[in-house]
Amino acid sequence: MTTRDDRRQPPLDGTEAETLRGFLDFHRDTLRWKCAGLTDEQLRRPLAPTTMTLAGLVLHLTMVESGWFNLSFAGGVAMPAWLGVADVDDPDWAWAHARDFGADQLWEWYDDAVAVSDRVIDETLAGELGLATPAADPAEPVTMRWLLGHMVEEYARHNGHADLLRQSIDGAVGE
């Protein structure tokens, strides 16, 4: 993913599930585009006065993908590799420790998380309840419909951050 034109576009007249997935994929692709072509140092560069970085966004969204789709919704169908090094009791761990990992490692974890998320989505949508399927974790009383909408919101919010971070690094702009 290197240009805005490479992003998958959501369908203009799809089903509810196709539209939600389309927007999720579009925002996943937008994150990749905003990070494309940058060095490890650039991915770790914050935009003052915050400490937020593009590397932190990638790791945070990796953990959000895994946390929601894999661990909470599906009940833990796969063990995320980052879980072995993360302090899950620290809500700011991803932001503070993304600098400890190179881009290759961050994207590997991200790609793994997205692959598991997509598997969970596919299996859920193929089931009898589809979007109305509830999460396996009773502490998270959400459905797949809610979760897909929430993840679109999560990415959209953070892609706004990515816009600002990328512009501060090299001046690149775009929706």
N, C-alpha and C positions, 0 to 999 in steps of 0.2 A: 504494500500500500504506500504509494509515494505521491499521489496527486488526489485532489478532491474529486476528479472525474473517475477515479478507480473505485470509489465507494459504491457498495451495493445500494440501490434505491428501493425504498419501500413501495409496495404495489399501490397504484392509484385506486384500484377497485377490488381489493382482496377481501377475503373473509376476515373476521376479527382476529383470529389467530395469525393469519398471514400478515396482517397489517402490524400487529404488535411485534412479531418476530422480525419483520422488515425494518421497523424503526430501531429495534435493538441492534440488528446487524449494521445498519447505517451508522449508528453511534459508536459501535465497536470499531468500525472502519475509520471513523473520524478521529478517534483517539490515535490509531496507528498513523494516520496521515499527519497529525500534529507532531508526532514524534519522529517521523521519517527523516533519515539523512543526518541525524544529530549524533555527535560523539557522546561517549559516556559522561564526559565532563559537562557537556551542554545539557544532557538530561538531568544532571544533578544540580544545575544552577538555579537558585531560588530567585524569586522576584520580590525584592524588598518592598515593604517591610515584612512580608510573610517569609516563612521557611518552606513554603510549598514548592515542589519541583515536578517536572514531568515524570521523572523516575518514581517519585512518590505517588503520583496519580496512577501510574501503571501498576505498582504493587498494591495500592489501596483497592483498585478495581479488580485485581486478581483475587484479593481476599474477599471482596464483596461478592463476586461471581461464585466463588467456592462456598462462602458462608451461606448465601441464600439458596442457590440452586442445589448444590451437592449436600451440604451438611444439614441445613434446616429443612428444606423442602423434601429432599429425597432420603434423608436420614443417614447420609454418609455412604454413598455408593463407591467412593474412591477416596484414598488418603492423599490429600494434596502434599506435594513434596515440600513446599514452603512451611508447612505446619511443624516440621521438625526443627526449624530455626526460629520461628516466630514466638513472641511473647503474646499469646492470645488474650492475656489479662490486661494488656496495655492497648487502649483504643488508638493510640497514636504511633504504634510500633511501625506500621508501614511507612508513614511519613518520615519518621526519624531514622529508619534503617535502610531505606531504599538505596542510599548512597553506598552501602556496604556491598552492593552487588552490581555486576556489569549488566549492560543492556541485554546481552545474550541470555543471561540467567533470568532476568526479569521477563523477557518475552517468552522464554520457555515455560515458566510458571504460568504466565498469562494464557498462552496457547493451550496448555493442559487444562486450565480452569475452564476456558471457553468450550473446549471439546467435551468435557464432562457436563457442563451446563447444557450444551446442545443435545447431548444424549438424554439428559433428564427431561428436557422440553419435548423432544421427539417421542419418548416413551409415554410421557404424560398425555400429550395430545392424541396419541394413538389409542389411549384408554377410553373407557366408557364415558367418564365424566369430562374428559378434555379440559378446557379452560377452567371448569368448575372444580377440578380435583383439588382437595385440600392438602396442605403440607403434612408430611409424616410426623413432624415435631409438633406435639400438641401445644407447646409453649408459643408457637408461631401460627396463630389461627388465620392463615391466609390461603388463598387459592392461587393456582397458576395464573389466572387472569390478573389478579392483583400484583403478583410478583413480576410478571412481564411489564406491566405498566410502571411499577416502581423502578425496575431496572432501566427503562427508557428514561425516566426522570433522573435517576442517579447519573447515568452517562451524560445526559444533556447538561446537567449542572456542572459536572466536572469538565466537560468539553469546553464550556465557557472559560473555565480556569485555564485549560490547555491553550485556548486562543491567546490569552494574555501572556502566558509564560512563553509561548513560541515567539510571539511578536517581540518580547523583551530580549530574546536570545539572538535572533537574526533578522528581525523585521518582517518575517513572513506573516501574512494575514490571509484571511478568507474564512468563509462560514464553516 
